[in-house]
């Protein structure tokens, strides 16, 4: 049930009306029924495509829930045993408890992540086995026909993050499974995120709340702006780019450049549009969700770009992959062995941890070598930046006036955007043969490119105008925010301007999106 469909509009209206009605009816007020209504809504929303999806959601969540209780129980047992033990015995008891808790943690994570790996990567492994067999002169055609449950990657990561924090003692586990399931299955974030920390969002979901008109209006504005991004920009660009990305049409010369730029805009409008709609819906219910984008295309470096793009995913990998790898025994020993060289002892373990993290980020996006290469591409750039930090520092010290000048700042932003667009030539098709073809044709076929542009304009002039208009609006909004260094706003402070803005967005969506050739119900990140 995509946010852009009539089904969702009807669904959300029902959820919204019943949710607040429960806070006002005398026989339901103060009885905590809102959270149970929200759980029912979550399960209906998630099972809409297929009830089988619930089996995977509940199974993965149940394994993590039981493991979290087992970890807590072992910790309580440890505290009771320590209270009666002497000093010598305490160390042994702590070591035994740590081993037990690690077993529970490992088993649950292996189950949850293993389920994700089995469903998402089995065909990738089998295809490589087939390729190796063909290279050796054999012939295999191994494959499976499993369907990936919606949102599996996102709720698996939330499950793992929750369990890790319970293991680290950051907070006690939720003792009611259905309340834990409510947090995991919360419908605005269950399919595409953002990846919410339990302690940030769960207390809000569990609380009873009354209707807040200004807050609901702000949420509506945010939802409509997300719909504008999706319908007016992303869906229109999808019609133009899909034939090239799918390999149906060949791209030459300037077309290849436009594919990189166009896909960067399409993916941003599509994914951030979804986030705006998710955050807007949640805000209308009085629940604040984390931001996932912060004007990423105005970043001055690749590292900064990834701190502003898919913020919650970057934070997840930083907290649960990068730091654990960096603090692992192997890298700790390496750091100590290089302690005579202060820079190298810090930079080399960091570089290794970064590369591991980025390869996993690439693999997370999809079961294809193109995604792994995309992750490696950014891993190499960010790792090189880390290793070369002394060089950058020396440059800024020697050429401070240039480094701090506005032209150089603009150059850095344009350079970063160009690198990102090039990266999307690897990422977009999910097929390295198409990427290789694009790069081969980059400086060839000028006449074919000109003919393709003429044909594209003749067939899709309305869609091109819509996409250009929407892109200019999005650019203006992000530029304003970047210059003022503001976080994404949920809407203007005064009600009248807010509602006028709503009407303008609705008119723009209807005027520019009503005749769209694209299917606005599909979001690009559903595949990941």
MISE-732011 format. One record per residue (C-alpha): x, y, z; residue in three letters; residue number from 1. Coordinates in steps of 0.2 Angstrom, whole numbers, always signed. Last residue first. Layout:
<nodes>
       X       Y       Z   residuo   num
       X       Y       Z       ALA   NUM
...
</nodes>
This chain:
<nodes>
       X       Y       Z   residuo   num
     +82     -13      -7       UNK   528
     +69     -15     -21       UNK   527
     +57      -4     -11       UNK   526
     +70     +10     -12       UNK   525
     +64     +15     -30       UNK   524
     +46     +19     -25       UNK   523
     +32     +12     -35       UNK   522
     +14     +19     -33       UNK   521
     +18     +34     -45       UNK   520
     +17     +23     -60       UNK   519
     +23     +35     -74       UNK   518
     +14     +43     -89       UNK   517
      +9     +58     -79       UNK   516
      -6     +68     -85       UNK   515
     -12     +73     -67       UNK   514
      +6     +76     -61       UNK   513
      +9     +94     -66       UNK   512
      -8    +101     -63       UNK   511
     -14     +90     -49       UNK   510
      +2     +91     -40       UNK   509
      +4    +109     -43       UNK   508
     -14    +113     -37       UNK   507
     -11    +102     -21       UNK   506
      +5    +111     -17       UNK   505
      -3    +128     -19       UNK   504
     -17    +122      -8       UNK   503
      -5    +116      +5       UNK   502
      +4    +133      +4       UNK   501
     -12    +142      +7       UNK   500
     -15    +131     +22       UNK   499
      +2    +135     +30       UNK   498
      +0    +153     +26       UNK   497
     -16    +153     +36       UNK   496
      -9    +142     +51       UNK   495
      +6    +152     +56       UNK   494
     +22    +143     +60       UNK   493
     +26    +137     +42       UNK   492
     +28    +119     +39       UNK   491
     +37    +103     +45       UNK   490
     +54    +111     +42       UNK   489
     +69    +102     +36       UNK   488
     +84    +108     +46       UNK   487
     +91    +125     +43       UNK   486
    +108    +130     +38       UNK   485
    +102    +147     +31       UNK   484
    +112    +144     +15       UNK   483
    +108    +126     +15       UNK   482
     +89    +128     +19       UNK   481
     +87    +141      +5       UNK   480
     +97    +130      -7       UNK   479
     +86    +115      -3       UNK   478
     +70    +125      -6       UNK   477
     +76    +133     -22       UNK   476
     +83    +116     -29       UNK   475
     +66    +107     -25       UNK   474
     +57    +121     -34       UNK   473
     +69    +120     -49       UNK   472
     +68    +101     -49       UNK   471
     +48    +102     -49       UNK   470
     +48    +114     -64       UNK   469
     +61    +104     -74       UNK   468
     +52     +87     -70       UNK   467
     +35     +95     -76       UNK   466
     +43    +102     -92       UNK   465
     +51     +85     -96       UNK   464
     +34     +76     -93       UNK   463
     +25     +88    -105       UNK   462
     +38     +86    -118       UNK   461
     +39     +67    -117       UNK   460
     +37     +61    -135       UNK   459
     +44     +75    -145       UNK   458
     +57     +80    -132       UNK   457
     +63     +62    -131       UNK   456
     +64     +60    -149       UNK   455
     +75     +76    -151       UNK   454
     +86     +70    -136       UNK   453
     +88     +53    -145       UNK   452
     +93     +61    -161       UNK   451
    +106     +72    -153       UNK   450
    +113     +57    -144       UNK   449
    +114     +47    -160       UNK   448
    +123     +62    -168       UNK   447
    +136     +63    -154       UNK   446
    +139     +44    -155       UNK   445
    +155     +43    -144       UNK   444
    +163     +51    -129       UNK   443
    +152     +42    -116       UNK   442
    +149     +27    -126       UNK   441
    +162     +16    -117       UNK   440
    +156     +23    -100       UNK   439
    +138     +19    -104       UNK   438
    +142      +1    -111       UNK   437
    +152      -3     -95       UNK   436
    +138      +3     -84       UNK   435
    +126      -8     -94       UNK   434
    +138     -23     -92       UNK   433
    +139     -19     -73       UNK   432
    +121     -22     -70       UNK   431
    +112     -14     -56       UNK   430
    +106      -1     -68       UNK   429
    +107     +14     -56       UNK   428
    +123     +10     -46       UNK   427
    +138     +11     -57       UNK   426
    +131     +26     -67       UNK   425
    +125     +32     -50       UNK   424
    +143     +34     -44       UNK   423
    +147     +46     -58       UNK   422
    +132     +57     -52       UNK   421
    +140     +57     -34       UNK   420
    +157     +61     -41       UNK   419
    +149     +76     -51       UNK   418
    +140     +82     -35       UNK   417
    +156     +82     -25       UNK   416
    +165     +92     -38       UNK   415
    +150    +104     -39       UNK   414
    +150    +107     -20       UNK   413
    +169    +108     -19       UNK   412
    +170    +121     -34       UNK   411
    +156    +131     -25       UNK   410
    +167    +132      -9       UNK   409
    +182    +136     -20       UNK   408
    +172    +151     -27       UNK   407
    +167    +156     -10       UNK   406
    +184    +157      -3       UNK   405
    +190    +148     +13       UNK   404
    +202    +136      +4       UNK   403
    +209    +151      -7       UNK   402
    +213    +162      +8       UNK   401
    +220    +148     +18       UNK   400
    +232    +142      +5       UNK   399
    +247    +136     +16       UNK   398
    +236    +131     +31       UNK   397
    +222    +124     +21       UNK   396
    +234    +114     +10       UNK   395
    +244    +107     +25       UNK   394
    +227    +102     +33       UNK   393
    +222     +93     +16       UNK   392
    +239     +84     +16       UNK   391
    +237     +79     +34       UNK   390
    +220     +72     +30       UNK   389
    +227     +61     +16       UNK   388
    +223     +44     +25       UNK   387
    +205     +49     +29       UNK   386
    +202     +56     +12       UNK   385
    +209     +40      +4       UNK   384
    +197     +30     +15       UNK   383
    +182     +41     +10       UNK   382
    +186     +39      -9       UNK   381
    +190     +21      -8       UNK   380
    +174     +17      +2       UNK   379
    +164     +27     -10       UNK   378
    +169     +16     -25       UNK   377
    +169      +0     -14       UNK   376
    +151      +3     -11       UNK   375
    +147      +6     -29       UNK   374
    +158     -10     -33       UNK   373
    +147     -20     -21       UNK   372
    +131     -13     -29       UNK   371
    +137     -17     -47       UNK   370
    +142     -34     -41       UNK   369
    +124     -39     -38       UNK   368
    +113     -43     -23       UNK   367
    +107     -26     -19       UNK   366
    +108     -11      -7       UNK   365
    +115     -21      +7       UNK   364
    +130     -27      -3       UNK   363
    +135      -9      -6       UNK   362
    +133      -5     +13       UNK   361
    +143     -20     +17       UNK   360
    +157     -15      +5       UNK   359
    +157      +2     +13       UNK   358
    +158      -5     +31       UNK   357
    +173     -16     +27       UNK   356
    +182      -2     +18       UNK   355
    +179     +10     +33       UNK   354
    +185      -2     +46       UNK   353
    +201      -5     +35       UNK   352
    +204     +14     +33       UNK   351
    +201     +17     +52       UNK   350
    +214      +3     +56       UNK   349
    +226     +12     +44       UNK   348
    +223     +30     +49       UNK   347
    +226     +29     +68       UNK   346
    +242     +19     +69       UNK   345
    +247     +28     +53       UNK   344
    +246     +45     +60       UNK   343
    +254     +41     +76       UNK   342
    +269     +31     +69       UNK   341
    +277     +23     +84       UNK   340
    +260     +16     +89       UNK   339
    +260      +4     +74       UNK   338
    +259     -12     +83       UNK   337
    +246      -5     +95       UNK   336
    +235      +0     +81       UNK   335
    +237     -18     +73       UNK   334
    +233     -26     +90       UNK   333
    +217     -15     +91       UNK   332
    +213     -19     +73       UNK   331
    +213     -38     +77       UNK   330
    +204     -37     +94       UNK   329
    +189     -27     +86       UNK   328
    +187      -9     +91       UNK   327
    +187      -3     +73       UNK   326
    +175     -18     +68       UNK   325
    +163     -13     +82       UNK   324
    +164      +5     +77       UNK   323
    +161      +3     +59       UNK   322
    +147     -10     +60       UNK   321
    +134      -7     +73       UNK   320
    +136     +12     +77       UNK   319
    +143     +18     +60       UNK   318
    +132      +6     +50       UNK   317
    +116     +12     +59       UNK   316
    +121     +31     +58       UNK   315
    +124     +29     +39       UNK   314
    +107     +21     +38       UNK   313
     +98     +34     +48       UNK   312
    +106     +48     +38       UNK   311
    +100     +42     +21       UNK   310
    +110     +56     +13       UNK   309
    +117     +70     +24       UNK   308
    +132     +61     +33       UNK   307
    +135     +53     +16       UNK   306
    +137     +70      +8       UNK   305
    +149     +76     +21       UNK   304
    +160     +61     +18       UNK   303
    +159     +64      -1       UNK   302
    +164     +82      +2       UNK   301
    +157    +100      +0       UNK   300
    +139     +94      +2       UNK   299
    +125    +105      -7       UNK   298
    +118     +89     -15       UNK   297
    +114     +81      +3       UNK   296
    +102     +95      +8       UNK   295
     +99     +86     +25       UNK   294
     +90     +69     +22       UNK   293
     +84     +56     +34       UNK   292
     +76     +66     +48       UNK   291
     +70     +56     +63       UNK   290
     +52     +54     +67       UNK   289
     +40     +64     +78       UNK   288
     +24     +56     +83       UNK   287
      +8     +67     +85       UNK   286
      -2     +57     +73       UNK   285
      -1     +71     +60       UNK   284
     +18     +70     +63       UNK   283
     +18     +52     +58       UNK   282
      +9     +55     +42       UNK   281
     +21     +70     +38       UNK   280
     +37     +60     +43       UNK   279
     +31     +46     +31       UNK   278
     +27     +58     +17       UNK   277
     +43     +68     +19       UNK   276
     +53     +51     +19       UNK   275
     +44     +45      +3       UNK   274
     +49     +62      -5       UNK   273
     +66     +60      +1       UNK   272
     +67     +43      -8       UNK   271
     +59     +48     -24       UNK   270
     +65     +66     -25       UNK   269
     +83     +60     -21       UNK   268
     +82     +45     -33       UNK   267
     +75     +55     -47       UNK   266
     +88     +70     -45       UNK   265
    +103     +58     -45       UNK   264
     +95     +48     -59       UNK   263
     +94     +63     -69       UNK   262
    +112     +69     -66       UNK   261
    +119     +52     -70       UNK   260
    +107     +49     -85       UNK   259
    +111     +66     -92       UNK   258
    +129     +62     -93       UNK   257
    +126     +46    -102       UNK   256
    +114     +56    -114       UNK   255
    +128     +68    -117       UNK   254
    +138     +55    -126       UNK   253
    +128     +39    -130       UNK   252
    +115     +29    -122       UNK   251
    +107     +13    -129       UNK   250
     +89      +9    -126       UNK   249
     +81      -6    -118       UNK   248
     +96      -8    -105       UNK   247
     +84      -6     -90       UNK   246
     +93     +10     -85       UNK   245
     +91     +17    -103       UNK   244
     +72     +13    -105       UNK   243
     +69     +18     -87       UNK   242
     +77     +36     -88       UNK   241
     +63     +46     -96       UNK   240
     +48     +38     -88       UNK   239
     +57     +38     -71       UNK   238
     +60     +57     -73       UNK   237
     +41     +60     -73       UNK   236
     +39     +49     -58       UNK   235
     +53     +57     -48       UNK   234
     +49     +75     -51       UNK   233
     +30     +79     -51       UNK   232
     +23     +64     -42       UNK   231
     +37     +60     -30       UNK   230
     +43     +77     -25       UNK   229
     +25     +84     -25       UNK   228
     +20     +69     -14       UNK   227
     +34     +73      -2       UNK   226
     +28     +92      -2       UNK   225
     +10     +86      +2       UNK   224
     +16     +75     +17       UNK   223
     +26     +89     +24       UNK   222
     +11    +101     +23       UNK   221
      +0     +88     +30       UNK   220
     +12     +86     +45       UNK   219
     +12    +104     +48       UNK   218
      -7    +105     +48       UNK   217
      -7     +90     +61       UNK   216
      +5    +100     +72       UNK   215
      -6    +115     +71       UNK   214
     -22    +105     +75       UNK   213
     -15     +95     +90       UNK   212
     -27     +80     +93       UNK   211
     -25     +71    +110       UNK   210
     -11     +59    +114       UNK   209
      -9     +42    +123       UNK   208
      +9     +36    +124       UNK   207
     +16     +20    +117       UNK   206
     +21     +27    +100       UNK   205
     +30     +41    +108       UNK   204
     +39     +30    +120       UNK   203
     +44     +19    +105       UNK   202
     +52     +33     +95       UNK   201
     +68     +39    +103       UNK   200
     +72     +24    +114       UNK   199
     +70     +11    +100       UNK   198
     +81     +20     +88       UNK   197
     +73     +23     +71       UNK   196
     +79     +17     +55       UNK   195
     +71     +29     +43       UNK   194
     +64     +18     +36       UNK   193
     +59     +11     +19       UNK   192
     +45      -2     +22       UNK   191
     +42      -1     +41       UNK   190
     +44     +17     +43       UNK   189
     +27     +25     +41       UNK   188
     +19      +9     +47       UNK   187
     +26      +6     +64       UNK   186
     +30     -13     +62       UNK   185
     +46     -13     +73       UNK   184
     +38      -2     +87       UNK   183
     +21     -11     +87       UNK   182
     +31     -28     +87       UNK   181
     +39     -22    +103       UNK   180
     +22     -18    +111       UNK   179
     +16     -35    +105       UNK   178
     +30     -44    +113       UNK   177
     +28     -36    +130       UNK   176
     +44     -36    +140       UNK   175
     +52     -22    +131       UNK   174
     +71     -24    +135       UNK   173
     +80     -14    +147       UNK   172
     +90      +1    +140       UNK   171
    +108      +5    +135       UNK   170
    +114     -11    +143       UNK   169
    +126     -16    +129       UNK   168
    +116     -32    +126       UNK   167
    +100     -21    +126       UNK   166
    +108      -9    +113       UNK   165
    +114     -24    +102       UNK   164
     +96     -31    +102       UNK   163
     +88     -15     +97       UNK   162
    +101     -12     +83       UNK   161
     +98     -30     +76       UNK   160
     +79     -28     +76       UNK   159
     +80     -11     +68       UNK   158
     +92     -18     +55       UNK   157
     +80     -33     +51       UNK   156
     +66     -20     +50       UNK   155
     +75     -11     +36       UNK   154
     +81     -25     +26       UNK   153
     +65     -35     +26       UNK   152
     +54     -19     +21       UNK   151
     +43     -29      +9       UNK   150
     +46     -48      +9       UNK   149
     +59     -54      -4       UNK   148
     +50     -66     -16       UNK   147
     +59     -83     -18       UNK   146
     +61     -91     -35       UNK   145
     +77    -101     -33       UNK   144
     +92    -103     -45       UNK   143
    +105    -115     -52       UNK   142
    +108    -116     -70       UNK   141
    +124    -126     -72       UNK   140
    +135    -130     -86       UNK   139
    +153    -135     -85       UNK   138
    +168    -129     -94       UNK   137
    +178    -121     -79       UNK   136
    +172    -104     -84       UNK   135
    +154    -111     -85       UNK   134
    +155    -118     -68       UNK   133
    +162    -102     -61       UNK   132
    +147     -92     -69       UNK   131
    +134    -105     -62       UNK   130
    +142    -103     -45       UNK   129
    +141     -84     -47       UNK   128
    +123     -85     -51       UNK   127
    +120     -97     -36       UNK   126
    +128     -84     -24       UNK   125
    +117     -70     -31       UNK   124
    +102     -81     -31       UNK   123
    +104     -84     -13       UNK   122
    +107     -66      -8       UNK   121
     +90     -58      -3       UNK   120
     +80     -73      +4       UNK   119
     +95     -82     +13       UNK   118
    +104     -66     +18       UNK   117
     +89     -58     +26       UNK   116
     +85     -74     +35       UNK   115
    +103     -75     +40       UNK   114
    +102     -58     +47       UNK   113
     +88     -62     +58       UNK   112
     +93     -80     +63       UNK   111
    +112     -75     +65       UNK   110
    +107     -60     +75       UNK   109
     +97     -70     +87       UNK   108
    +110     -84     +89       UNK   107
    +124     -71     +91       UNK   106
    +115     -61    +104       UNK   105
    +110     -76    +114       UNK   104
    +127     -83    +113       UNK   103
    +135     -67    +118       UNK   102
    +124     -66    +133       UNK   101
    +130     -83    +139       UNK   100
    +148     -78    +136       UNK    99
    +146     -62    +146       UNK    98
    +138     -71    +160       UNK    97
    +152     -84    +161       UNK    96
    +165     -70    +161       UNK    95
    +156     -60    +175       UNK    94
    +155     -76    +186       UNK    93
    +173     -79    +184       UNK    92
    +177     -61    +189       UNK    91
    +165     -62    +204       UNK    90
    +173     -78    +211       UNK    89
    +189     -70    +216       UNK    88
    +181     -55    +225       UNK    87
    +169     -66    +235       UNK    86
    +151     -71    +229       UNK    85
    +134     -67    +237       UNK    84
    +130     -51    +228       UNK    83
    +139     -57    +212       UNK    82
    +126     -71    +211       UNK    81
    +111     -60    +211       UNK    80
    +119     -47    +199       UNK    79
    +123     -62    +187       UNK    78
    +106     -69    +188       UNK    77
     +99     -51    +183       UNK    76
    +111     -51    +168       UNK    75
    +106     -68    +163       UNK    74
     +88     -63    +163       UNK    73
     +91     -47    +153       UNK    72
    +100     -57    +140       UNK    71
     +86     -70    +139       UNK    70
     +73     -56    +138       UNK    69
     +83     -49    +123       UNK    68
     +85     -66    +115       UNK    67
     +66     -68    +116       UNK    66
     +62     -51    +107       UNK    65
     +76     -54     +94       UNK    64
     +68     -71     +89       UNK    63
     +50     -64     +90       UNK    62
     +55     -49     +78       UNK    61
     +62     -61     +65       UNK    60
     +47     -72     +66       UNK    59
     +34     -58     +67       UNK    58
     +41     -49     +51       UNK    57
     +44     -65     +41       UNK    56
     +26     -72     +45       UNK    55
     +18     -55     +42       UNK    54
     +24     -54     +24       UNK    53
     +14     -70     +21       UNK    52
      -2     -59     +22       UNK    51
      +3     -51      +5       UNK    50
      +2     -34      -2       UNK    49
      -9     -27     +12       UNK    48
      +0     -37     +26       UNK    47
     +11     -22     +31       UNK    46
      -4      -9     +31       UNK    45
     -15     -22     +40       UNK    44
      -1     -26     +53       UNK    43
      +2      -7     +56       UNK    42
     -16      -3     +58       UNK    41
     -19     -16     +71       UNK    40
      -3     -10     +80       UNK    39
     -10      +8     +79       UNK    38
     -26      +2     +87       UNK    37
     -17      -6    +101       UNK    36
      -7     +10    +104       UNK    35
     -23     +21    +104       UNK    34
     -31      +9    +117       UNK    33
     -21     +16    +132       UNK    32
     -36     +17    +144       UNK    31
     -36     +35    +146       UNK    30
     -51     +39    +135       UNK    29
     -60     +24    +129       UNK    28
     -77     +25    +138       UNK    27
     -78     +44    +138       UNK    26
     -74     +45    +119       UNK    25
     -60     +58    +117       UNK    24
     -43     +49    +116       UNK    23
     -51     +34    +106       UNK    22
     -58     +47     +93       UNK    21
     -40     +52     +90       UNK    20
     -34     +35     +83       UNK    19
     -51     +32     +75       UNK    18
     -50     +47     +64       UNK    17
     -32     +45     +59       UNK    16
     -32     +27     +56       UNK    15
     -48     +29     +45       UNK    14
     -40     +43     +36       UNK    13
     -24     +34     +34       UNK    12
     -33     +19     +26       UNK    11
     -43     +29     +14       UNK    10
     -28     +39      +8       UNK     9
     -18     +23      +7       UNK     8
     -30     +14      -4       UNK     7
     -31     +30     -15       UNK     6
     -12     +27     -19       UNK     5
      +3     +38     -17       UNK     4
      +8     +32      +1       UNK     3
     +10     +14      -6       UNK     2
      +0      +0      +0       UNK     1
</nodes>
